[in-house]
Amino acid sequence: MRSLFILAALAILLMVNTTSGQQLKQANPKIVTEGSLFYHQVRATLQSSYKIYFNPSTLRISNTQIRKGKVAIQNITIQDCNSPSTPTYIDNGTRFVFLKENVRHPFIKIGKYKSSEVVYEYLPDTLTISGFKCKKALLKSATDSKNQIAEIWFTSEYKIDPSCFEYLFKGLNGLPVKVTYQGEAGLSFGGDITSEYVLEKFSTKLTQLINVIEGIEKYETVEEAQKFQVVVELLGMSTSEPDKKGISFKQEVSSKDSSTKVTLTRYNPFSIGKKLPEFKGRMLDGSKVNLSNFKGKALVLNFWFIGCAPCVKEMPILNQVSESYHNRDVAFVSLTSDKAEEVTRFLQKHPFKFQQVTDAREAINKYGVNSYPLTVITDRDGIVRFVKAEEFKDAEELKNQIELVLK
């Protein structure tokens, strides 16, 4: 699901209104009115590559996401000059979908967002990147009242002027070569994502026809009302029933402002009164761990991942509870499929005071967990006494359940 969120960082590069800030005192860059750019995402769990083609009348953005060496999803958007709609072609290798009236680049704004005007702060730093001599700037804006900053290294040799397209860097006196962006993901099961994009290729001439879509006959047209559900399905979070393991329940996910919602079928794979099956994994420091390490203690076991906004939202509550039981026979453990180095970076900004078991995809699949966050509480004998397949809204509920198993 994280693929919904990490697209936003560079996709807005050509699709959002801005105003300029302070300008550098330097020679004017060459204005480029047609050409192509190739940006590669170099810092994220899910890698993305953007090929952008533009001239004064047409814009095309082709994005390919790669997950562990395999194409996860591809999309192509095309916009004619001053057109309010953006026809979009999306596929995951097996299903091909055409969205005729997509008003934004896909996945950026499924719901409505209120963005402030952009302000630039230019810094004296210099660096050579991809053969370009670059200067540094900070792009500052706010989305839904949350301040955001993008770090930009840009070359002052060129400046793109797609005269009739909305373009995030119109106010920048140069061409972005490296962009590091942190912002909120667009869906309720998203999270703060930091992505880094680097310009690898740049041409001032068009090298392909913008309006040509290879294999266009494969694409099925999807109506606007179905768009959200279809995108979720393409990303592998099918709204149809997943593997039936445990008791089914409905989980509603929505855009950030709740304007668009879809209901997913999920399963709670844990049974009250049954012994929690064994798991094996590695702690954040690389040491081996298994369920028997916590024998004789009550166990609070939390399932989460970095790109899960409800998971991140409940962490202060989980931290508060875990600290209040530090002298009691209770172990607080979390399982995530994220890699240890990714979790280490994440924890620098988002403290999570559970014992962290990382790279735990095997254990998570064994349990059959497909809804996040999910918390299981067992008694001292390892018997499941409580399961919650959504975020905790307050500390009292969790404390009450722990007290019950400690009696």
N, C-alpha and C positions, 0 to 999 in steps of 0.2 A: 504494500500500500504506500510505502514511502515514495514510490515513483510519482504519485500525484503531487508530492510536495517539492521535491528537488528540481522539478522542471521550472518552477516559478522564477528561480534566481536569474537566469539569463533570458528566459522567454520574454520577460517584460522589457528586454533590451530594445525592442522595436515597437512596443505596443502601448506606451503610457505617456500622457501629456506631461510636460515639464516647463519650468522657466529656468533661465540661466542665472548663475551667481557671479561672483567676482571672476574676472578674466585674468589670465597670466599676461604679463607684458613680454611678448615674444613675436616672432615673425608669424604672419598669418599662415595657417595650414592650407594645403591644396584641397579645394572643395571637390569631392567625388560624388557624382550623380548616378553612377551605375557601377555594379561590380558584384563581387561575392566574398563572403567571409566564412571561415571555418573555425568555430570555437569548440574546445574539448574540455569537458568537466574533469578536473584532475583530483578533486578532493570531496568525495562523497561515497557512501556505500554503493549507490547505484550510479554507474557512470553514464554520462550523456554526451552526445556530440551534436552540434548545431551547424547546419549548412544554411547560410542566409544569402539569398540572391535578391537584388533590388535594381530598379531603374525608376525614372520619374513617374511611371504609371502603374507598376506592378511590384508586389513584394511577395517573396516565398520564403518560408522557414521550414526546413526539414530537420526533424529531431529523431535520433535513434538512441534508445536507452539500452545499456548492456548490463546484465546481471550475471556475474560469475562467468564471463566469456560467452554468454548466450544472449541473443537479442530478446529483450523483454517486451518492448512495444515500440512502434514507429508511428510518427505522425507528420503530416505535411499540411501546412496552411498556406492559402493564397489569398491576397487581398488586392483588389483593384483600387486605384487612386480615389480617395474620398468615399469609398464604398463603406456603408455601415456594417456590412456582414463580412465574415471571413470563412469561406468554404474550407472545410477541414477533412482530411482523409487520415483515418487511423487504422492500424492493423497490429495484431500480435503474432503474425505468421500463419494463423489459421482462420481468423475472422477479419473481414475487411469492412469498415464502416465509413459512410460518408455523412458528415453533418453539414447540411446545406446552409443553415442560418446561424452559425456559431459567431456570436458577436465579439468574442475575444479569442486570443490564442488559447487553445484547449488547456484546461486544468488551471489556468491562472485565477480566474474569477468565476467559479461556479455559482457563488453567492455574490452579494453586493459588498463592495469595499469602498471606504472613503479614504482617499489618499491626499495628503497635503502636497503643496508645491515643493519642488526639489531645490535644495540649496547646495552649492558647491563650496568646499573649503580647499584651497590649493596649498600644497606643502612643498618645501624646497627639495625633498628627496628625489634622487635620480637612480635609475636602474636599467640595465639592458636586458630585455626579455624577447625571446624569439627573433633576435636580430634587430629589434627596434630600441632606440634610445628613448626611455620612458620617464615621465614625471608623474608625481603622485597627487591624487585628489581624493577627498572624501565626499561622497554624495549622501546628503542627509534628507530624510523625509519621514513622514509618519503615516502609518496605515491603521485605521481604526484607533487612532490616538496613541498607538505604540510607536515610539521612535525607532527608526531603522537607519543604519549606516552601511554604505557599500564602499569598500576601499577599491580605488581604481588606479591602475597604472596605465598611462595613455601616451601615445606618440603624438607630437604636435606637427608631424609631417603631413598628416591627412585628417580630413574631417568629412563625415558622411552628411550629405544634404538630400535625403529623400523628401523633396519639397512638399509632397502632399500626404506624407505618412506621419503618424504619431511615432515619436522616437525618443526614448528615454534620455539620450545623451545629446539632444539638440543644444543644450547650454554648455556642453563641454568643448573646450577649444582644442579638440584633437580626437583621435580614434582610440577607444578602449582596447588595450592589449591583454590586460589581466584584471579580472573583476572578482573580488571576494565579497560575498553577500550573505547576510544573515537576516532572516525574517520569519514570520509566522507562516505556517502552511495553511492552506485554504480550507481544510476539512477538520471536523471535530476529532478525527482520529489521527490528525497530523501532529507536528511538534516543531520546535525551533530547529531549523535546518541551516547549517553553514555550508555553502558551496563555493567552489573556486573554478573559474573558467579562464582559459588561456587561448588567445588568438594564435592559431598555428599557420593558417594560410589566409592571404588577402590579395585580391585582384581588383584592378580598376576597370576590368572588362568582364562582361557577362560570358560565361562559358557554357551555358545551357539555356534552353527555352524555359521560361518561368512557368508557363501554363500547362506544360506537358506532365501528365501523371501516368507513369508506367503501370500497366495492368489495370487501368481504370474500370474496366468491365467487371472486375472482381468485387467492387465496393457496393454494399447495400445501403440505401438511403435510410437514415434514422430520423424520426420526427423529433422536434425540440423537446416534447414532453418525455421522451424516452432517453434523452441524451445522458443524463446523470447515471441512470441505471446501466446503460450500455458501457459507459466508460469504466464504471466499477467492475463490470464483468470482464472487460478486456484486460484489466490490470490483475485479474486472477482472484478478485474478491466477489465471486459470483453471488447474485441475490437468490439463486436457486440453492437447494440444500447441499451442503458440503458432505464430507464423509460422516455418516451417522454414527457418532460415538458419544454415548451419554444421553442426557435429557435435553430436548430442543427448547430454545427460547428465541424470542424476537429481539433484535437489537437495532435501534434506529440511529443512523448516522446522518449528519446534516452539514450543510455549508456553514461557515462561521456565523452568519447572521440568521441562520435557521430558515432562510428563504427557500432552500431546496433540500428535500429529505428523501431518504430511501431506507427501507426496512430490510435488514439482512437476517437470515436464519442462522443461528449459531447453536452450538451444543456445549453443555457443561459435562465434561467427561468424568467428573469425580462424583462418587456416591457417598452420601452421609452414612456413617456406620461401618464403612469398609476400610480396610488397611490401605494406606497410601503405598503404591508400588515403588520399588527401589529406583533410584536414578544415580547416574554417575556423571561427573563433569570435572571442570577445572575452575578454581577460583581466579579472581582477577590477577593474583600474583603468580598464577601458573600451577599452584599446588593442586593435587588431586582431592576430590571430595565425593562423598556419596551419602545417601540418606542415613546410613547407620552412624555417621559422625554426630548426628543430633539425637541419638537414642537416649531416652530418659528425659527428654525435654519436650515441652509443647513447641510446635513449629508453626510459624507464619511464613508461608511460601507464596511469593508474589511473582507473577509472569508479566513481563513488560518488554518494550523495545524503544529505542531512541526516538523514532519518528511517531510515537503514540502520544498525542497531546493529553488525553485523560490520564495516562500513566504518569506523565510529568506533573500534571496538575495535582495529583494526589500525593506526590512525594513528600511535601512538607508535613502532611498529616501522618504518613507512615513514619517519617523521621521522629516526629513528636512522640508517637506511641512507642517506638523502639527505644528511645532514650529513657522513657519512663519505666521501662522494664529491664534496665541493664543489670540489675542485681537479682533478677528472678530467673526461674528455669524456663526461659523462653528463647528460642533461636529465631532470628529474623533473616530470611534467606530470599534472594531473588534469582530468577532464571531469565536470561535473555539470549536471543540468537546472535546479538551483535558481538563483534570481535572485541577482544580485550583492549586493544589500542583505541578503538572507537569509544568504548565505554569510559576509558581513562580520560580522554579529551572531554567527553560529555560531563563527567562528574566534576570537572574543574569549574563549570558554571552552574551545574544542577546537582548539589549534594544529595546523595541517596545513601542513607546510613545502614542499609541492609548488607549482609555478606553477599557479594556479587559472584554468581556463577555465570560465566560468559561462554560464548561459542556453544550454547546449549541446545542447538537445533535438534540433535538426536533425542535428547530427553524430552523436549517439548513435543516433538512428533510422537514419541512413545506414549505420552500422556494423552495426546489428542487435543491439545489446546489450540483453539482457533479464534478466540475472543480475548481482547486486551483492553484494560488490565484485568487480570483474574487473580484472586487471592484465595488460598486454601489454608485452613487452620486444622492442625491435628493435635490430639492429646499426647500425653507422655508415652503412650503405647503405639503411637503412629496411626491411630484411627482418625479418619476424616470426620470432623465435627461441624465444620462450617465452610461454605463456599460462596464467594461473591464474584460474579462475572461482570462487574462494572466498577467504576472508581468509587472510593470512599469520599463522602461529602463532609464528614466530620470525624473527629477522633473517638468520640464516645461509642459509636457502633463497634469499632474494632476493639476497643478496650473491653467492652461488655462481653464480646465473644471470647476474648482471651481469658477473662476472669472465669467464664463458665468452664473452660477446659482445665483450669488450674485448681478447681475445687476438689 
